[in-house]
Amino acid sequence: MFDIFGEQNLSRINTSAKADDIQAFKNSNKTKEAFKCLFETDDDNILPYIEAIKKKAWGKKSTTKRDTAFTLAVCEIMLNPRHPKISVGNDALRNRFNMYWVSI
């Protein structure tokens, strides 16, 4: 995700960062803008940022809509300013995956 957005558009953060650092990251303009970009669609109703992140993460592996829902869920958890953590817990991931799987 950070490679796709680049340092200019999304600052990196360590998953073991302190709560204050996570809060600052989540409230930064860069993070808020990147979060919005996750949900932007192109003319074919594709999520270009999610597709690029998915391709970077899975490489040459053939991917499915389930992989897209999973990628979106992980990215949304990490960037969502209303989610206080950047770590991806099972419950948060499952809830978001199920929501995105139904809507994709």
MODELLER restraints for C-alpha pairs under 7 A, 6 or more apart:
rsr = mdl.restraints
at = mdl.atoms
rsr.add(forms.Gaussian(group=physical.xy_distance, feature=features.Distance(at['CA:1:A'], at['CA:53:A']), mean=5.42, stdev=0.5))
rsr.add(forms.Gaussian(group=physical.xy_distance, feature=features.Distance(at['CA:2:A'], at['CA:10:A']), mean=6.40, stdev=0.5))
rsr.add(forms.Gaussian(group=physical.xy_distance, feature=features.Distance(at['CA:2:A'], at['CA:12:A']), mean=6.49, stdev=0.5))
rsr.add(forms.Gaussian(group=physical.xy_distance, feature=features.Distance(at['CA:4:A'], at['CA:52:A']), mean=6.85, stdev=0.5))
rsr.add(forms.Gaussian(group=physical.xy_distance, feature=features.Distance(at['CA:4:A'], at['CA:53:A']), mean=6.25, stdev=0.5))
rsr.add(forms.Gaussian(group=physical.xy_distance, feature=features.Distance(at['CA:9:A'], at['CA:30:A']), mean=5.57, stdev=0.5))
rsr.add(forms.Gaussian(group=physical.xy_distance, feature=features.Distance(at['CA:10:A'], at['CA:30:A']), mean=5.25, stdev=0.5))
rsr.add(forms.Gaussian(group=physical.xy_distance, feature=features.Distance(at['CA:10:A'], at['CA:31:A']), mean=5.85, stdev=0.5))
rsr.add(forms.Gaussian(group=physical.xy_distance, feature=features.Distance(at['CA:10:A'], at['CA:34:A']), mean=6.72, stdev=0.5))
rsr.add(forms.Gaussian(group=physical.xy_distance, feature=features.Distance(at['CA:15:A'], at['CA:86:A']), mean=6.22, stdev=0.5))
rsr.add(forms.Gaussian(group=physical.xy_distance, feature=features.Distance(at['CA:15:A'], at['CA:87:A']), mean=6.09, stdev=0.5))
rsr.add(forms.Gaussian(group=physical.xy_distance, feature=features.Distance(at['CA:22:A'], at['CA:85:A']), mean=6.94, stdev=0.5))
rsr.add(forms.Gaussian(group=physical.xy_distance, feature=features.Distance(at['CA:25:A'], at['CA:31:A']), mean=6.65, stdev=0.5))
rsr.add(forms.Gaussian(group=physical.xy_distance, feature=features.Distance(at['CA:26:A'], at['CA:79:A']), mean=6.23, stdev=0.5))
rsr.add(forms.Gaussian(group=physical.xy_distance, feature=features.Distance(at['CA:26:A'], at['CA:80:A']), mean=6.84, stdev=0.5))
rsr.add(forms.Gaussian(group=physical.xy_distance, feature=features.Distance(at['CA:26:A'], at['CA:81:A']), mean=4.88, stdev=0.5))
rsr.add(forms.Gaussian(group=physical.xy_distance, feature=features.Distance(at['CA:27:A'], at['CA:81:A']), mean=6.16, stdev=0.5))
rsr.add(forms.Gaussian(group=physical.xy_distance, feature=features.Distance(at['CA:31:A'], at['CA:79:A']), mean=6.17, stdev=0.5))
rsr.add(forms.Gaussian(group=physical.xy_distance, feature=features.Distance(at['CA:35:A'], at['CA:76:A']), mean=6.92, stdev=0.5))
rsr.add(forms.Gaussian(group=physical.xy_distance, feature=features.Distance(at['CA:35:A'], at['CA:79:A']), mean=5.56, stdev=0.5))
rsr.add(forms.Gaussian(group=physical.xy_distance, feature=features.Distance(at['CA:35:A'], at['CA:80:A']), mean=6.42, stdev=0.5))
rsr.add(forms.Gaussian(group=physical.xy_distance, feature=features.Distance(at['CA:37:A'], at['CA:49:A']), mean=6.80, stdev=0.5))
rsr.add(forms.Gaussian(group=physical.xy_distance, feature=features.Distance(at['CA:38:A'], at['CA:47:A']), mean=6.92, stdev=0.5))
rsr.add(forms.Gaussian(group=physical.xy_distance, feature=features.Distance(at['CA:38:A'], at['CA:49:A']), mean=5.77, stdev=0.5))
rsr.add(forms.Gaussian(group=physical.xy_distance, feature=features.Distance(at['CA:38:A'], at['CA:50:A']), mean=6.14, stdev=0.5))
rsr.add(forms.Gaussian(group=physical.xy_distance, feature=features.Distance(at['CA:39:A'], at['CA:47:A']), mean=6.33, stdev=0.5))
rsr.add(forms.Gaussian(group=physical.xy_distance, feature=features.Distance(at['CA:40:A'], at['CA:47:A']), mean=5.91, stdev=0.5))
rsr.add(forms.Gaussian(group=physical.xy_distance, feature=features.Distance(at['CA:41:A'], at['CA:47:A']), mean=4.62, stdev=0.5))
rsr.add(forms.Gaussian(group=physical.xy_distance, feature=features.Distance(at['CA:41:A'], at['CA:48:A']), mean=6.54, stdev=0.5))
rsr.add(forms.Gaussian(group=physical.xy_distance, feature=features.Distance(at['CA:42:A'], at['CA:48:A']), mean=6.78, stdev=0.5))
rsr.add(forms.Gaussian(group=physical.xy_distance, feature=features.Distance(at['CA:50:A'], at['CA:68:A']), mean=7.00, stdev=0.5))
rsr.add(forms.Gaussian(group=physical.xy_distance, feature=features.Distance(at['CA:50:A'], at['CA:71:A']), mean=6.73, stdev=0.5))
rsr.add(forms.Gaussian(group=physical.xy_distance, feature=features.Distance(at['CA:50:A'], at['CA:72:A']), mean=6.25, stdev=0.5))
rsr.add(forms.Gaussian(group=physical.xy_distance, feature=features.Distance(at['CA:54:A'], at['CA:68:A']), mean=6.76, stdev=0.5))
rsr.add(forms.Gaussian(group=physical.xy_distance, feature=features.Distance(at['CA:54:A'], at['CA:71:A']), mean=6.15, stdev=0.5))
rsr.add(forms.Gaussian(group=physical.xy_distance, feature=features.Distance(at['CA:66:A'], at['CA:101:A']), mean=6.37, stdev=0.5))
rsr.add(forms.Gaussian(group=physical.xy_distance, feature=features.Distance(at['CA:69:A'], at['CA:97:A']), mean=5.62, stdev=0.5))
rsr.add(forms.Gaussian(group=physical.xy_distance, feature=features.Distance(at['CA:69:A'], at['CA:100:A']), mean=5.23, stdev=0.5))
rsr.add(forms.Gaussian(group=physical.xy_distance, feature=features.Distance(at['CA:69:A'], at['CA:101:A']), mean=5.22, stdev=0.5))
rsr.add(forms.Gaussian(group=physical.xy_distance, feature=features.Distance(at['CA:70:A'], at['CA:97:A']), mean=5.57, stdev=0.5))
rsr.add(forms.Gaussian(group=physical.xy_distance, feature=features.Distance(at['CA:73:A'], at['CA:93:A']), mean=6.13, stdev=0.5))
rsr.add(forms.Gaussian(group=physical.xy_distance, feature=features.Distance(at['CA:73:A'], at['CA:96:A']), mean=5.29, stdev=0.5))
rsr.add(forms.Gaussian(group=physical.xy_distance, feature=features.Distance(at['CA:73:A'], at['CA:97:A']), mean=5.33, stdev=0.5))
rsr.add(forms.Gaussian(group=physical.xy_distance, feature=features.Distance(at['CA:74:A'], at['CA:88:A']), mean=6.67, stdev=0.5))
rsr.add(forms.Gaussian(group=physical.xy_distance, feature=features.Distance(at['CA:74:A'], at['CA:93:A']), mean=6.68, stdev=0.5))
rsr.add(forms.Gaussian(group=physical.xy_distance, feature=features.Distance(at['CA:77:A'], at['CA:83:A']), mean=6.38, stdev=0.5))
rsr.add(forms.Gaussian(group=physical.xy_distance, feature=features.Distance(at['CA:77:A'], at['CA:86:A']), mean=6.49, stdev=0.5))
rsr.add(forms.Gaussian(group=physical.xy_distance, feature=features.Distance(at['CA:77:A'], at['CA:88:A']), mean=6.64, stdev=0.5))
rsr.add(forms.Gaussian(group=physical.xy_distance, feature=features.Distance(at['CA:78:A'], at['CA:86:A']), mean=4.43, stdev=0.5))
rsr.add(forms.Gaussian(group=physical.xy_distance, feature=features.Distance(at['CA:78:A'], at['CA:87:A']), mean=6.83, stdev=0.5))
